[in-house]
Amino acid sequence: MSNYLLAYRGGGTPPTEEEREAVMAAWMEWFGSLGEAVVDGGNPFAASVGAGGSVSEGGASALTGYSVIAADSLDAAGELAKGCPILDDDGGTVEVYETIRVM
């Protein structure tokens, strides 16, 4: 079993409290469906550090957050990622990367 980083693009903060609650409920339902596969639920990204130490909102990669899950293979991790609510966002994507433990 390996760990896989799920890197999210898209999403954002919905304009109303009702919409924010619906989005959060969708994420919690998805995380619940993953069960023990969730290693780190992750967080959204707020800022990045660029050349010369400049700090800016977002970043060149346009990544908006991450999670870490455990799975038996890259294919299995990809199947788990298919249920991610970010995919319901117009243009939202999930990139799946296997992490390699070196320390």
N, C-alpha and C positions, 0 to 999 in steps of 0.2 A: 504494500500500500504506500502510495506517495502523496505528497501534498501538491496542490495546484492553486496557483494564483488566478483569480478571476478579476480582470481589469475592465472596469466599466467606462463607457463613453455615452453621453447623453443624460437625459433626466434633467433635474433642476428642482427648484423649490416652487411648488404649485402656488398660485396666487391666493387661494382661500384656505381657511382652516379645514373646511370639509374635504377639499381635494387633498390637502396634506395628510389628513387622517386616512383617507382611502388609499393613498400611495403607501403609507407606512403599514397599513393592514395587509396590503398585497405582499410587501417585502417580508413581513413577519410570517405570513402564511407560507411563502416559499421557503424561508429558512426552516420553518417547522417541518415542511415536507422533506427537507434534506437530512433531518435528524442528526445522528452522530457524525455525519460527514462534515459538518461545520467545524472547522478548526479555529477560525477567527472570523466572526461576522463582518469585520472590517469597518470602514468609515468612508464618508465622502472626502474628497480633497478640497482644500480651500485655497492654497497658494503654492507657488513654485519658486525656486531660487535659480536665477539665470547666471550668465557670465558676469563676472565682476561682483557677484553677490547681490545683484538686483532681485528684489522680491516682487512678484506680481500675482494677481489672481489668475487661477487656471494655469495653463502652460501650453507649450507648443504641441504636446502630445494630445491635448484635449481630453485626457483621462479625468473622470469625475469621481472615481472611488474604487474600492477593491474589497475582496473577501478572499479567504483561504479555505479550501475544502480538501478532504482526503478522498481518494478514489483508487481503484485498482489499475486504471490505465488512463491515458489521455482521452481515449474514446469514451470511457465511462464518465470522466469529468465533463466532457463536452455534452453528454446526455443530461447530466445534472444541470448544467448551465442553461439548457434550452428552456427551462421553466422560469428563468429570471425575469422579474417584472420590468427591468430596464428595456427589454425587448418589445414591450408594449408601447414604449415611447417612440414617437416618430423618429427614426434614424438611430435609436439606441442600439448599442452593440455590447457584447461580452467577448473579451479575448481570454483564452485559457492557456496558461503557461505552467509546465511542470517545474517545480522547484527542486533544486539539487542540494542536498545537505552536505556541506563541506566543513562545517564547524560544529 
